[in-house]
């Protein structure tokens, strides 16, 4: 896979492919359960509401685990931590696959979720070290590509495998993907990329916590939470909008979600490239585009063609800001891994907030387009926060020793036995 910049091309490091495979497996775990809930409910003899905790319990565990595991492993070699996190992911899915009871299945979901936030937080820092500094956001986008592809394939994959061989077979398949990811991270992520010796004084927990004194960190985290909250607040009730307002059948929802997921994939690529050119402008544009898309969607939800186009744009603008938000918050925190993981926690908090607000709007009798308008308002608030953040001045990228040289294929230059950035 080649990625071009300014007419030149560079080969994607194998370590990024390994991280992308890990994010694909983790993404499948997050999204696949939505298509399996009816089967799980019947097989484990629990109510639909109890089965729903396999989703909400996962999200809450992501938010908590992102902070706790990153803090607990802050002095450990990052490659070792990543291998351990993916191994934890394998164990969680294995528990779900063999679960004799609902309690064990829920435990498996919680165990698998604990690695989610830390993997993306720590993995994003390792990904940045595998490429030259000017390609940092694109490196993060390559890692997150696995997550966006999982969003496209997750629900149909789970439904297909689950219907043919049972819901447990889906978790066995994800466990197998996790084993491959463990092997890939162990083999392909170079040891020097996971070193923690030069992290600008952020190796311990206390220095990392001091990074949260920065208003730039909190402004970026707030913009992340509001941006995600608005998008997922609308997305959570999208099936109702499409069937009750637009007039699509329930069977149409699956391919419409594929359209949305395709937008996520494209938004991730475009957003990563844009953030490397002008990060704050890209973040402002993505939030403005998302707010406008949700508002227009609310107005045109009765039209089928318009809805398909707007679902796609919702995915594009919704994920275009992800690579830039992660690099911005870690740069604002001086490279602290805890800040990158906190960004994942912020997005999950935003998801919960947005879904709650969207549900309140429907309960108030405002109709199934109400979550779109609520989402637009929440994203607009996030846009305002991002504009304020940008006006505080640009966040200077952290230069971490060990970055790959401009041509990763040639191998990293070494100074004193360790990789060094060529300038």
C-alpha positions in Angstrom: 0.0 0.0 0.0 1.5 3.3 -1.0 0.5 6.7 0.3 1.6 9.8 -1.7 2.4 13.3 -0.6 3.4 16.1 -2.9 4.1 13.8 -5.8 6.3 11.4 -3.8 5.3 8.1 -2.4 6.2 6.2 0.8 5.7 2.7 1.8 3.4 2.1 4.7 5.5 0.5 7.5 4.6 -3.0 8.4 4.1 -1.8 12.0 1.2 0.4 10.9 -0.4 -2.6 9.1 -0.1 -4.6 12.4 -1.7 -1.7 14.4 -4.4 -1.5 11.7 -5.1 -5.2 12.1 -5.5 -4.8 15.8 -7.9 -1.9 15.4 -9.9 -3.9 12.9 -10.3 -6.7 15.5 -11.2 -4.3 18.2 -13.6 -2.5 16.0 -15.4 -5.8 15.1 -15.8 -6.5 18.8 -17.4 -3.1 19.3 -19.8 -3.2 16.4 -20.6 -6.8 15.7 -22.8 -7.3 18.8 -25.5 -5.1 17.4 -26.5 -7.7 14.9 -26.3 -10.6 17.4 -28.4 -9.3 20.3 -31.6 -11.2 19.4 -29.6 -14.5 19.2 -27.8 -13.8 22.4 -31.0 -12.9 24.2 -32.7 -16.2 23.2 -29.7 -18.4 23.8 -28.8 -17.1 27.2 -32.4 -16.5 28.2 -32.2 -12.9 29.1 -34.4 -9.9 28.3 -33.6 -7.5 25.4 -32.7 -4.8 27.9 -30.2 -7.1 29.7 -28.7 -8.1 26.3 -28.3 -4.4 25.6 -25.8 -4.2 28.4 -23.4 -6.1 26.2 -23.2 -2.9 24.3 -23.5 -0.2 27.0 -21.3 -2.2 29.4 -18.7 -2.3 26.7 -18.8 1.4 26.1 -18.5 2.2 29.8 -15.6 -0.2 30.2 -13.8 1.5 27.3 -14.1 4.9 29.0 -12.7 3.6 32.3 -10.1 1.2 30.9 -8.6 3.9 28.6 -7.5 5.9 31.6 -6.7 3.1 34.2 -4.7 0.8 31.9 -2.7 3.7 30.3 -1.8 5.1 33.7 -0.9 1.6 35.0 1.5 0.9 32.1 3.0 4.3 31.6 6.5 3.2 32.4 6.4 0.0 30.4 7.8 -0.4 26.9 4.9 0.5 24.6 5.3 -2.5 22.3 5.1 -4.8 25.2 2.0 -3.0 26.4 0.4 -3.2 22.9 1.0 -7.0 22.8 -0.5 -7.3 26.3 -3.5 -5.2 25.3 -4.3 -7.3 22.2 -3.8 -10.5 24.3 -6.4 -9.1 26.7 -8.7 -8.5 23.8 -8.3 -12.2 22.7 -9.1 -13.4 26.2 -12.2 -11.3 26.4 -13.6 -12.6 23.1 -12.7 -16.1 24.1 -14.7 -15.7 27.3 -17.7 -14.5 25.2 -17.3 -17.4 22.8 -17.5 -20.1 25.5 -19.7 -18.2 27.9 -22.1 -20.7 29.6 -24.1 -17.9 31.2 -25.0 -14.2 30.6 -22.7 -13.1 33.4 -19.7 -14.7 31.8 -20.6 -13.2 28.4 -20.9 -9.8 30.0 -17.5 -10.3 31.7 -16.0 -11.2 28.4 -17.3 -8.0 26.9 -15.9 -6.0 29.8 -12.4 -7.6 29.6 -12.3 -7.1 25.8 -13.3 -3.4 26.2 -10.6 -2.6 28.8 -8.0 -2.8 26.1 -9.9 -0.6 23.6 -9.0 2.9 24.7 -5.5 2.2 25.7 -4.7 0.4 22.5 -5.8 3.4 20.4 -4.2 5.9 22.7 -0.8 4.2 23.0 -1.0 2.8 19.5 -1.4 6.3 18.0 1.8 7.4 19.7 3.7 4.4 18.3 2.2 4.9 14.9 3.5 8.5 14.8 7.0 7.3 15.5 6.9 5.0 12.5 6.8 7.9 10.0 8.3 11.3 9.6 6.7 14.0 11.8 4.9 15.7 8.9 2.9 12.5 8.3 1.8 12.0 11.9 -1.9 12.4 11.4 -1.9 10.1 8.3 -0.1 7.5 10.3 -2.9 7.6 12.9 -5.4 7.5 10.1 -3.8 4.3 8.8 -4.1 2.7 12.2 -7.7 3.8 12.5 -8.5 2.5 9.1 -9.0 -0.9 10.7 -11.7 0.6 12.9 -13.5 2.2 10.0 -13.5 -0.9 7.9 -14.8 -2.9 10.9 -17.6 -0.3 11.1 -18.5 -1.2 7.5 -18.2 -4.9 7.9 -19.0 -5.5 11.6 -22.8 -5.7 11.6 -23.2 -7.7 8.3 -20.3 -10.0 9.2 -21.7 -10.7 12.6 -25.2 -11.3 11.2 -23.9 -13.6 8.4 -21.7 -15.8 10.6 -24.2 -15.7 13.5 -27.1 -16.8 11.4 -25.2 -19.6 9.7 -23.2 -21.0 12.7 -24.5 -19.2 15.8 -23.5 -16.1 17.6 -20.6 -17.9 19.4 -19.0 -18.6 16.1 -18.7 -14.9 15.5 -16.7 -14.4 18.7 -14.5 -17.4 17.8 -13.8 -15.7 14.5 -12.9 -12.4 16.2 -10.7 -14.4 18.7 -8.8 -15.8 15.7 -8.3 -12.3 14.3 -7.0 -11.2 17.6 -4.4 -14.0 17.7 -3.2 -12.8 14.2 -3.0 -9.2 15.5 -0.9 -10.3 18.5 1.5 -12.1 16.2 1.6 -9.1 13.8 2.2 -6.5 16.5 4.9 -8.7 18.1 6.7 -9.3 14.7 6.2 -6.1 12.8 6.2 -3.2 15.3 9.9 -2.3 15.8 11.1 -2.2 19.4 12.5 1.3 18.9 9.1 2.7 18.1 7.8 1.7 21.5 10.6 3.1 23.6 9.6 5.5 26.3 13.0 7.0 27.2 12.3 10.3 25.3 8.8 11.5 25.9 9.4 15.0 27.2 9.1 14.1 30.9 5.8 12.3 30.5 6.9 8.8 31.4 5.4 8.9 34.9 1.8 9.3 35.9 2.3 12.6 37.8 3.9 14.4 34.8 1.1 13.2 32.6 -1.5 14.4 35.0 0.2 17.8 35.0 -0.3 18.0 31.3 -4.1 18.2 32.0 -3.5 21.6 33.5 -3.4 22.9 29.9 -6.5 24.6 28.7 -5.6 23.4 25.2 -5.9 19.8 26.3 -9.3 20.4 27.8 -10.6 22.4 24.9 -9.6 19.6 22.5 -11.1 16.9 24.7 -14.3 18.9 24.9 -14.5 19.4 21.2 -14.0 15.7 20.7 -16.8 14.8 23.2 -19.2 17.2 21.6 -18.3 16.2 18.0 -18.7 12.5 18.7 -21.8 13.2 20.9 -23.6 15.0 18.1 -22.8 12.4 15.5 -23.6 9.3 17.6 -26.6 10.9 19.2 -28.1 11.1 15.6 -26.6 7.7 14.6 -28.1 5.9 17.6 -31.7 6.5 16.3 -30.8 6.5 12.5 -32.7 3.2 11.9 -35.9 4.8 13.3 -35.4 7.9 11.1 -34.9 5.8 8.0 -37.8 3.5 8.5 -40.4 5.8 10.2 -39.6 9.1 8.3 -37.8 8.2 5.1 -39.9 5.1 4.4 -37.1 2.5 4.0 -37.8 -1.0 5.0 -36.0 -2.6 7.9 -34.1 -4.8 5.5 -32.7 -1.6 3.8 -31.0 -0.4 7.0 -28.1 -2.9 6.7 -26.9 -1.5 3.3 -27.6 2.0 4.4 -25.2 1.5 7.3 -22.6 0.2 4.8 -23.0 3.6 3.0 -22.4 5.3 6.3 -19.4 3.1 7.1 -18.0 3.8 3.6 -18.1 7.5 4.5 -16.2 6.8 7.7 -13.4 5.1 5.7 -13.1 8.0 3.3 -13.4 10.7 6.0 -10.6 9.0 7.9 -8.2 9.1 4.9 -9.1 12.7 3.9 -9.0 13.9 7.5 -5.6 12.4 8.1 -4.1 14.1 5.0 -5.8 17.4 5.7 -4.6 17.4 9.3 -1.0 17.0 8.2 -1.4 20.1 6.0 -3.4 22.4 8.4 -4.7 20.6 11.5 -6.9 23.2 13.1 -8.5 24.3 9.8 -9.3 20.6 9.0 -10.9 20.1 12.4 -13.0 23.2 12.1 -14.1 22.2 8.6 -15.0 18.7 9.6 -17.2 19.9 12.6 -18.8 22.6 10.5 -19.5 20.1 7.7 -21.0 17.6 10.2 -23.2 20.2 11.9 -24.6 21.3 8.5 -25.1 17.7 7.3 -27.1 16.8 10.3 -29.3 19.9 10.1 -29.9 19.4 6.4 -30.6 15.7 7.0 -33.4 16.7 9.4 -34.9 18.9 6.8 -34.7 16.4 3.9 -35.2 13.2 5.8 -38.3 12.3 3.9 -36.4 12.1 0.6 -34.7 8.8 -0.1 -32.0 10.0 -2.4 -31.2 12.9 -0.2 -31.0 10.6 2.8 -28.5 8.2 1.2 -26.3 11.1 0.2 -26.5 12.7 3.6 -25.8 9.4 5.4 -22.6 9.1 3.4 -21.6 12.7 4.2 -22.4 12.1 7.9 -19.8 9.4 7.9 -17.2 11.5 6.0 -17.4 14.6 8.2 -18.0 12.5 11.3 -14.6 10.7 11.1 -12.6 13.3 9.3 -11.6 15.0 12.6 -10.5 11.8 14.4 -6.8 11.7 13.3 -6.3 15.4 13.9 -8.0 15.4 17.3 -5.8 12.6 18.6 -2.5 14.2 17.4 -3.7 17.6 18.6 -4.5 16.5 22.2 -1.3 14.5 22.5 0.8 17.4 21.2 -1.0 19.8 23.6 -0.1 17.4 26.4 3.5 17.2 25.4 3.2 13.6 24.1 1.6 12.1 27.2 0.0 8.8 26.4 -2.7 9.4 29.0 -4.0 12.3 26.9 -4.4 10.2 23.8 -6.3 7.6 25.8 -8.4 10.4 27.5 -9.4 11.4 24.0 -10.9 7.9 23.4 -12.7 8.2 26.8 -14.0 11.6 25.8 -15.5 10.2 22.6 -17.3 7.5 24.5 -18.6 10.0 27.1 -19.8 12.0 24.1 -21.5 9.0 22.6 -23.4 8.3 25.8 -24.4 12.0 26.2 -25.6 12.3 22.6 -27.6 9.1 22.7 -29.3 10.3 25.9 -30.1 13.7 24.5 -31.5 12.2 21.3 -33.7 9.8 23.4 -35.0 12.7 25.4 -36.0 14.5 22.2 -37.9 11.5 21.0 -39.6 11.0 24.4 -40.7 14.6 24.3 -42.7 13.9 21.2 -40.5 15.8 18.8 -40.3 13.0 16.3 -37.7 10.8 14.8 -35.9 13.6 13.1 -35.3 15.3 16.4 -32.0 13.5 17.1 -30.6 14.9 13.9 -31.4 18.5 15.0 -30.1 17.8 18.5 -27.0 16.3 17.0 -26.5 19.3 14.8 -26.8 21.6 17.9 -24.3 19.6 19.9 -21.7 19.5 17.1 -22.2 23.3 16.6 -21.3 23.7 20.2 -18.2 21.5 19.6 -17.4 23.7 16.6 -17.5 26.8 18.8 -15.1 25.2 21.3 -12.8 24.2 18.5 -12.7 27.8 17.1 -11.8 29.0 20.6 -9.1 26.3 20.8 -7.7 27.4 17.4 -7.6 31.0 18.5 -5.4 30.2 21.4 -2.7 29.5 18.8 -1.5 26.4 17.0 -0.4 23.5 19.0 3.2 22.7 18.1 3.8 19.1 17.1 5.9 17.1 19.6 9.2 16.0 18.0 9.8 12.5 19.4 13.2 11.0 18.8 12.9 7.7 16.9 10.7 8.9 14.0 11.3 7.1 10.8 13.3 8.9 8.1 11.5 10.5 5.1 11.8 7.1 3.3 10.9 4.4 5.7 11.9 1.8 3.2 15.5 2.8 3.7 15.4 2.1 7.5 15.8 4.5 10.4 19.0 6.4 10.8 20.8 5.5 14.0 22.6 7.7 16.4 24.4 6.1 19.3 22.7 2.8 18.6 19.2 4.2 18.5 17.0 5.5 15.7 17.0 9.2 15.0 15.1 11.6 12.8 16.8 12.7 9.6 16.3 16.3 8.7 
